């Protein structure tokens, strides 16, 4: 029955670490008026502007029921706007506004601050990142649109 001990589970450390890392982002994102999930949406758009809602969902592994409220909140904050794809009216395209674009500059130091807050060396950061990407690949989460 040792297999059922919490300390022997792989899932629990991932769960606990995920919650704690998200918590550490909170004070860095508050001045930008972003939640952590909203920050992830912005990261996708800062990387590639004018992306379909479907592509954002694929990149973040979020369904439209979760993603749509995030997008709508970012639109109401003036960071994003949506439009129909002129080549396919069924497709919704999300793009940055000038305000959303300028937010990227304000957020530029967040990754470095998080590494410092977590107390990681550069080598540790890249080792954890590589390990997690490898695990994501084994779980089938990595595709051309991800990582």
Secondary structure by P-SEA (a helix, b strand, c coil): cccccccccaaaaaaaaaaaaaaaaccccccccccaaaaaaaaaaaacccccaaaaaaaacccaaaaaaaaaaaaaacccccccccccccbbbbbbcaaaaaaaaaacaaaaaaaaaacccaaaaaaaaaaaaaaaaaacccccccc
